[in-house]
Amino acid sequence: MSSIELTSSQKTILTALINLHRESEDAVKGEDIAAEVDRNPGTIRNQMQSLKALQLVEGVPGPKGGYKPTANAYEALDVNQMDEPAFVPLYHDGEEVENANVDEIDLSSVHHPELCRAEIHIQGSVRDFHEGDNVTVGPTPLSKLVIEGTVDGKDDTGNILILRIEDMRAPVGDATH
């Protein structure tokens, strides 16, 4: 667990940098981060200086330059950095979401008789999801779990969707673990 305390703004900017870097695997321009988090490019430049000082970001000079997250950035946000993560698809209103992978599924309130929620942690942006949108997660690699639900809320900083679960299925007896 990291001991670096980041502001909400720093977390949002660092999360956007990690997401954009995952998509391109190249240095990410400050303007792209600014567009992703809906902030002024000057604000991003100022925040990047403090993130560089914390050794969470490295600057890449030149025309193809920009910023890259360091290994410390992933640790500071408690994000697992894997070379080849298993792919868990995510569907938004029936369309597969490009450049997104489900990182974690936390079931909350499963004991509640009428209401079951799940927190879906995403590698990728949750910016285009809105309350009431239909979401399907899965199948997961081992248990082949599929969750269908409606967006009940989201955390842009943590890339988390909160779903009101309408259906949850997994094959019984023929999972591969």
BELKAQUI-V915567 format. One line per field, one symbol per residue. ss: DSSP state (2 for helix, 1 for strand, 0 for the rest). burial: b if it has 16 or more other C-alpha atoms within 10 Angstrom, else e. A space follows every 10 residues. Layout:
# BELKAQUI-V915567
ss->???
burial->???
This chain:
# BELKAQUI-V915567
ss->0000000222 2222222222 2222000102 2222222000 2222222222 2220001111 0000011110 2222220000 0000000001 1100110000 1111111100 0000001111 1110000000 0001111000 0000011111 1111100001 1111111110 0000000
burial->eeeeeeeeeb bbbbbbbbbb bbeeeebbbb bbbbebbeee beebbebbee beeeebbbbe eeeeebbbbe eebbbbbeee eeeeeeebbb bbeeeeeeeb bbbebeeeee eeeeebbbbb bbbbbbeebe eebbbbbbbb eebbbbbbbb bbbbebbbbb bbbbbeeeeb eeeeeee
